[in-house]
């Protein structure tokens, strides 16, 4: 894996760190490939019970596509007539978002700075966002004559509602950490120097929790957003039966009776 993305697994927590601080963690091809591979590895690894997505430096979480590289790739496309540059959405961004959103485990994003374009999309693909008080968000796409990608047309309306999402997509602007919190984009806002530690604290707490229950909660919320009440009630019944048969549920009940803190196994 390229050193533009760092990947580490420790005590059930997979940490994915975007590591191009000199470029505000922009997505060049090398970084996109490494990020995709790391996200898919974390999602598929049963030993991983939570995922932490973070970034190096203090200026940016990720500013999306590396436009300096992008200009050269577009020029090559024009010469060859291939149009292959925009296949990056299918080859890189879509698999990253599928892995994070679809992971059967919680995903936490520690947003340490600017999250723009696809970077905003990646942050929204997490289940929980710890945001530095100096961070900012921007959809950016319309500003460079592009439409939404990185799942943001699916995630953003679900987080803030379709009307507000349309406003932010049609009229890109910088959203402060405080406004992001008020809109529901940020779950927690902390001083900039504390974001990594706080995000890791949240992620490690989730990594030691009832993993199957968390996975079921993710699945039930996603299902409920696109289905009727009756269908959702049936899905809840199905998922609750699965969670009720888990070892972690038995552990939790016994710990409650014994007035002890449960020690979950993630199964």
C-alpha positions in Angstrom: 0.0 0.0 0.0 1.3 3.5 -0.9 2.5 5.7 1.9 0.0 8.3 0.9 -2.5 6.2 2.9 -1.5 4.6 6.2 -3.3 1.5 7.5 -3.1 0.0 10.9 -5.1 -2.5 12.9 -4.9 -2.5 16.7 -7.2 -4.1 19.3 -10.1 -4.5 16.8 -9.7 -0.9 15.4 -8.6 -0.3 11.8 -7.2 3.2 11.4 -7.0 4.6 7.8 -5.0 7.8 7.6 -4.9 10.0 4.5 -1.3 11.0 4.3 -0.7 13.8 1.8 -0.7 16.8 4.2 1.5 18.8 1.8 -1.4 18.5 -0.8 -4.2 19.0 1.8 -4.7 15.2 1.4 -6.0 15.6 -2.1 -6.9 12.5 -4.1 -4.3 11.6 -6.7 -4.6 8.2 -8.4 -2.0 6.6 -6.1 -3.9 7.8 -3.0 -7.3 6.7 -4.4 -6.1 3.2 -5.1 -4.5 2.9 -1.6 -7.6 4.4 0.1 -9.9 2.0 -1.8 -7.8 -1.0 -0.9 -7.6 0.0 2.8 -11.3 0.7 3.1 -12.2 -2.7 1.5 -9.7 -4.5 3.7 -11.1 -3.0 6.9 -14.6 -3.7 5.9 -13.9 -7.4 5.0 -11.7 -8.2 8.0 -13.7 -9.9 10.8 -11.0 -9.0 13.3 -11.8 -5.3 12.7 -14.7 -4.2 14.8 -14.6 -0.5 14.1 -12.9 1.8 11.5 -11.3 5.2 12.1 -10.9 7.5 9.1 -8.5 10.3 9.7 -5.9 12.5 8.0 -2.4 13.9 8.5 -1.7 17.5 9.1 -4.0 20.2 10.6 -5.1 22.1 7.4 -7.3 19.5 5.7 -9.1 16.3 6.1 -9.3 15.9 2.3 -10.0 18.5 -0.4 -11.2 15.9 -2.9 -9.7 15.4 -6.4 -6.1 16.5 -6.9 -6.9 19.1 -9.6 -3.2 19.6 -10.5 -3.0 15.9 -11.6 -6.6 16.1 -13.0 -5.6 18.8 -15.5 -2.9 16.7 -16.9 -5.2 13.6 -17.1 -7.9 15.6 -18.9 -5.4 16.9 -21.4 -4.3 13.3 -22.1 -7.9 12.3 -22.5 -8.4 15.0 -25.1 -5.4 13.8 -27.1 -6.4 10.2 -27.0 -10.1 10.6 -27.1 -10.5 8.1 -24.3 -12.4 10.0 -21.7 -10.9 7.7 -19.1 -10.2 10.2 -16.4 -13.7 10.4 -15.1 -13.8 6.6 -14.7 -12.2 7.3 -11.3 -15.7 7.6 -9.9 -16.5 4.0 -10.8 -13.0 2.6 -10.1 -12.1 4.5 -6.9 -14.7 6.7 -5.3 -17.7 4.3 -5.5 -15.8 1.3 -4.0 -14.5 3.5 -1.1 -18.0 4.7 -0.2 -19.5 1.3 -0.6 -16.9 -0.2 1.7 -17.4 2.5 4.4 -21.2 2.7 4.3 -21.7 -1.0 3.9 -19.2 -2.1 6.5 -20.8 -4.3 9.1 -19.1 -2.2 11.8 -19.1 1.4 12.9 -17.0 3.9 11.0 -15.8 7.1 12.7 -14.3 10.1 10.9 -11.9 12.5 12.6 -12.2 15.6 10.5 -9.2 17.7 11.3 -9.6 20.4 8.7 -11.2 21.2 5.3 -13.4 18.5 3.9 -14.3 19.5 0.3 -15.8 17.7 -2.7 -15.1 14.0 -2.4 -13.5 14.6 1.0 -16.8 15.8 2.2 -18.4 12.7 0.7 -15.9 10.4 2.5 -16.7 12.1 5.9 -20.4 11.7 5.3 -19.8 8.0 4.5 -18.8 7.5 8.2 -21.4 6.8 10.8 -20.0 9.3 13.3 -18.0 12.5 12.8 -15.7 14.1 15.3 -14.8 17.6 13.9 -12.2 20.1 14.8 -13.5 23.5 15.6 -11.3 24.9 12.8 -12.6 22.5 10.2 -14.9 23.4 7.3 -17.0 21.6 4.7 -17.7 22.5 1.1 -19.5 20.5 -1.6 -17.3 22.2 -4.2 -18.6 20.2 -7.2 -20.7 22.9 -9.0 -17.8 25.3 -8.5 -15.7 23.3 -10.9 -18.7 22.5 -13.2 -19.1 18.9 -12.0 -22.0 17.0 -10.4 -21.9 15.1 -7.1 -19.9 12.0 -6.5 -18.5 10.0 -3.6 -22.0 9.2 -2.5 -22.8 12.7 -1.4 -26.1 12.9 -3.4 -27.2 9.9 -1.2 -25.6 10.8 2.1 -26.1 14.6 2.4 -29.9 14.6 1.9 -30.2 11.9 4.5 -28.1 13.9 7.0 -29.5 17.4 6.5 -32.6 16.9 4.3 -33.1 17.3 0.5 -33.8 21.1 0.5 -30.7 22.0 2.5 -28.6 19.5 0.5 -29.8 21.1 -2.8 -28.8 24.5 -1.4 -25.3 23.4 -0.5 -24.8 21.5 -3.8 -26.1 24.3 -6.1 -24.4 27.1 -4.2 -21.1 25.7 -2.8 -19.8 27.6 0.3 -17.7 27.0 3.3 -19.6 25.5 6.2 -18.0 26.1 9.6 -17.7 23.4 12.2 -20.4 25.1 14.3 -22.8 25.3 11.4 -21.9 21.7 10.5 -22.9 20.7 14.1 -26.2 22.6 13.9 -27.0 21.0 10.6 -26.2 17.5 11.9 -23.1 17.0 9.8 -20.8 17.0 12.8 -21.7 14.8 15.7 -19.1 16.3 18.0 -16.9 19.4 17.7 -13.7 19.6 19.7 -10.6 21.9 19.8 -8.4 21.3 16.7 -5.6 19.8 18.7 -7.8 17.2 20.2 -9.7 15.9 17.2 -7.5 12.8 16.6 -7.5 11.7 20.2 -11.2 12.3 20.6 -12.0 10.4 17.3 -9.8 7.5 18.4 -11.5 7.5 21.8 -14.9 7.2 20.2 -13.7 4.6 17.7 -12.0 2.4 20.3 -15.2 2.5 22.5 -17.1 1.2 19.5 -14.5 -1.4 18.7 -15.0 -2.9 22.1 -18.8 -2.8 21.9 -21.4 -5.3 20.5 -20.3 -5.3 16.9 -23.2 -7.4 15.5 -25.7 -5.0 17.2 -24.0 -2.0 15.7 -24.0 -3.6 12.3 -27.8 -4.3 12.7 -28.4 -0.7 13.7 -26.6 0.5 10.6 -28.6 -1.8 8.4 -32.0 -1.0 10.0 -31.5 2.8 9.7 -30.4 2.5 6.1 -33.4 0.2 5.3 -35.9 2.4 7.1 -35.0 5.4 5.0 -36.1 3.7 1.9 -39.0 1.5 2.9 -42.4 1.6 4.4 -43.2 1.3 8.1 -44.5 -2.2 7.7 -41.4 -3.3 5.8 -39.2 -1.6 8.4 -41.0 -3.4 11.3 -40.4 -6.7 9.5 -36.7 -5.8 9.1 -36.4 -4.9 12.7 -37.9 -8.2 13.7 -35.4 -10.1 11.5 -32.4 -8.1 12.8 -33.5 -8.3 16.4 -33.8 -12.1 16.1 -30.2 -12.2 14.8 -28.9 -9.8 17.6 -30.8 -11.7 20.3 -29.0 -15.0 19.3 -25.6 -13.4 19.5 -23.0 -14.2 22.2 -22.8 -10.5 23.0 -26.5 -10.3 23.9 -26.1 -13.2 26.4 -23.0 -11.5 27.8 -24.8 -8.2 28.2 -27.8 -9.7 29.9 -25.7 -11.6 32.4 -23.6 -8.5 33.1 -26.7 -6.5 33.7 -28.0 -9.1 36.2 -24.6 -9.2 37.9 -24.3 -5.4 37.9 -21.0 -5.7 35.9 -19.7 -4.0 32.8 -20.1 -6.3 29.8 -17.0 -7.5 28.0 -18.1 -8.0 24.4 -16.6 -10.4 22.0 -18.0 -8.9 18.8 -20.0 -12.0 17.9 
